[in-house]
């Protein structure tokens, strides 16, 4: 845990926390998308459900990409 207090990167601990939170949000969004598909499979999805699913999928994709980029950035900072 001492590497998080490194004098060269004082914000590394904060970046790691934000990255972990983004990862948890990403996993939650993926689970929500899967459960939405499971809820509406076998039924006739209305426009509201379809639009909601597309928004949910887009937000999940954005958060997942941000989480992956943050992990790459944090790992590169920890190697220095």
Phi and psi restraints in degrees (value plus and minus 20) as a CYANA .aco file:
   2 UNK   PHI     -88.5   -48.5
   2 UNK   PSI     -46.3    -6.3
   3 UNK   PHI     -85.9   -45.9
   3 UNK   PSI     -39.7     0.3
   4 UNK   PHI     -92.9   -52.9
   4 UNK   PSI     -39.8     0.2
   5 UNK   PHI    -118.9   -78.9
   5 UNK   PSI      -5.9    34.1
   6 UNK   PHI     -75.5   -35.5
   6 UNK   PSI     117.1   157.1
   7 UNK   PHI     -88.9   -48.9
   7 UNK   PSI     -45.3    -5.3
   8 UNK   PHI     -97.2   -57.2
   8 UNK   PSI     -48.7    -8.7
   9 UNK   PHI    -150.7  -110.7
   9 UNK   PSI      54.1    94.1
  10 UNK   PHI     -87.7   -47.7
  10 UNK   PSI     -38.4     1.6
  11 UNK   PHI    -113.3   -73.3
  11 UNK   PSI     -15.4    24.6
  12 UNK   PHI     -83.5   -43.5
  12 UNK   PSI     -59.4   -19.4
  13 UNK   PHI     -82.5   -42.5
  13 UNK   PSI     -61.8   -21.8
  14 UNK   PHI     -85.4   -45.4
  14 UNK   PSI     -62.6   -22.6
  15 UNK   PHI     -82.4   -42.4
  15 UNK   PSI     -59.1   -19.1
  16 UNK   PHI     -85.0   -45.0
  16 UNK   PSI     -60.6   -20.6
  17 UNK   PHI     -83.9   -43.9
  17 UNK   PSI     -65.0   -25.0
  18 UNK   PHI     -82.9   -42.9
  18 UNK   PSI     -60.0   -20.0
  19 UNK   PHI     -84.1   -44.1
  19 UNK   PSI     -62.7   -22.7
  20 UNK   PHI     -83.5   -43.5
  20 UNK   PSI     -61.5   -21.5
  21 UNK   PHI     -84.4   -44.4
  21 UNK   PSI     -61.4   -21.4
  22 UNK   PHI     -82.9   -42.9
  22 UNK   PSI     -57.9   -17.9
  23 UNK   PHI     -85.7   -45.7
  23 UNK   PSI     -61.2   -21.2
  24 UNK   PHI     -85.2   -45.2
  24 UNK   PSI     -62.1   -22.1
  25 UNK   PHI     -82.0   -42.0
  25 UNK   PSI     -59.6   -19.6
  26 UNK   PHI     -82.8   -42.8
  26 UNK   PSI     -66.5   -26.5
  27 UNK   PHI     -84.0   -44.0
  27 UNK   PSI     -58.6   -18.6
  28 UNK   PHI     -84.1   -44.1
  28 UNK   PSI     -59.7   -19.7
  29 UNK   PHI     -87.0   -47.0
  29 UNK   PSI     -59.5   -19.5
  30 UNK   PHI     -83.3   -43.3
  30 UNK   PSI     -63.4   -23.4
  31 UNK   PHI     -82.7   -42.7
  31 UNK   PSI     -60.8   -20.8
  32 UNK   PHI     -85.1   -45.1
  32 UNK   PSI     -59.8   -19.8
  33 UNK   PHI     -84.2   -44.2
  33 UNK   PSI     -62.8   -22.8
  34 UNK   PHI     -84.6   -44.6
  34 UNK   PSI     -62.0   -22.0
  35 UNK   PHI     -90.4   -50.4
  35 UNK   PSI     -51.0   -11.0
  36 UNK   PHI     -85.5   -45.5
  36 UNK   PSI     -63.1   -23.1
  37 UNK   PHI     -83.5   -43.5
  37 UNK   PSI     -61.0   -21.0
  38 UNK   PHI     -86.4   -46.4
  38 UNK   PSI     -56.0   -16.0
  39 UNK   PHI     -87.0   -47.0
  39 UNK   PSI     -58.6   -18.6
  40 UNK   PHI    -119.0   -79.0
  40 UNK   PSI     -18.9    21.1
  41 UNK   PHI     -92.3   -52.3
  41 UNK   PSI     115.3   155.3
  42 UNK   PHI      67.0   107.0
  42 UNK   PSI     -24.3    15.7
  43 UNK   PHI    -136.4   -96.4
  43 UNK   PSI     146.6   186.6
  44 UNK   PHI    -108.8   -68.8
  44 UNK   PSI      82.6   122.6
  45 UNK   PHI     -86.9   -46.9
  45 UNK   PSI     108.2   148.2
  46 UNK   PHI     -99.4   -59.4
  46 UNK   PSI     154.8   194.8
  47 UNK   PHI     -84.0   -44.0
  47 UNK   PSI     -55.4   -15.4
  48 UNK   PHI     -84.3   -44.3
  48 UNK   PSI     -66.5   -26.5
  49 UNK   PHI     -86.4   -46.4
  49 UNK   PSI     -59.4   -19.4
  50 UNK   PHI     -85.8   -45.8
  50 UNK   PSI     -64.0   -24.0
  51 UNK   PHI     -85.1   -45.1
  51 UNK   PSI     -60.4   -20.4
  52 UNK   PHI     -83.0   -43.0
  52 UNK   PSI     -60.9   -20.9
  53 UNK   PHI     -85.4   -45.4
  53 UNK   PSI     -60.4   -20.4
  54 UNK   PHI     -85.1   -45.1
  54 UNK   PSI     -59.9   -19.9
  55 UNK   PHI     -85.4   -45.4
  55 UNK   PSI     -63.5   -23.5
  56 UNK   PHI     -81.9   -41.9
  56 UNK   PSI     -62.6   -22.6
  57 UNK   PHI     -86.3   -46.3
  57 UNK   PSI     -61.7   -21.7
  58 UNK   PHI     -84.7   -44.7
  58 UNK   PSI     -65.0   -25.0
  59 UNK   PHI     -84.5   -44.5
  59 UNK   PSI     -59.0   -19.0
  60 UNK   PHI     -84.3   -44.3
  60 UNK   PSI     -61.3   -21.3
  61 UNK   PHI     -83.0   -43.0
  61 UNK   PSI     -63.4   -23.4
  62 UNK   PHI     -82.8   -42.8
  62 UNK   PSI     -66.8   -26.8
  63 UNK   PHI     -85.8   -45.8
  63 UNK   PSI     -58.0   -18.0
  64 UNK   PHI     -85.3   -45.3
  64 UNK   PSI     -63.4   -23.4
  65 UNK   PHI     -83.9   -43.9
  65 UNK   PSI     -62.6   -22.6
  66 UNK   PHI     -81.7   -41.7
  66 UNK   PSI     -61.2   -21.2
  67 UNK   PHI     -83.8   -43.8
  67 UNK   PSI     -63.2   -23.2
  68 UNK   PHI     -84.6   -44.6
  68 UNK   PSI     -63.3   -23.3
  69 UNK   PHI     -84.3   -44.3
  69 UNK   PSI     -59.6   -19.6
  70 UNK   PHI     -84.8   -44.8
  70 UNK   PSI     -60.6   -20.6
  71 UNK   PHI     -82.5   -42.5
  71 UNK   PSI     -62.6   -22.6
  72 UNK   PHI     -81.4   -41.4
  72 UNK   PSI     -63.9   -23.9
  73 UNK   PHI     -85.0   -45.0
  73 UNK   PSI     -66.0   -26.0
  74 UNK   PHI     -84.8   -44.8
  74 UNK   PSI     -61.7   -21.7
  75 UNK   PHI     -84.4   -44.4
  75 UNK   PSI     -59.8   -19.8
  76 UNK   PHI     -85.4   -45.4
  76 UNK   PSI     -57.2   -17.2
  77 UNK   PHI     -87.9   -47.9
  77 UNK   PSI     -56.7   -16.7
  78 UNK   PHI     -90.9   -50.9
  78 UNK   PSI     -46.0    -6.0
  79 UNK   PHI     -95.0   -55.0
  79 UNK   PSI     -45.1    -5.1
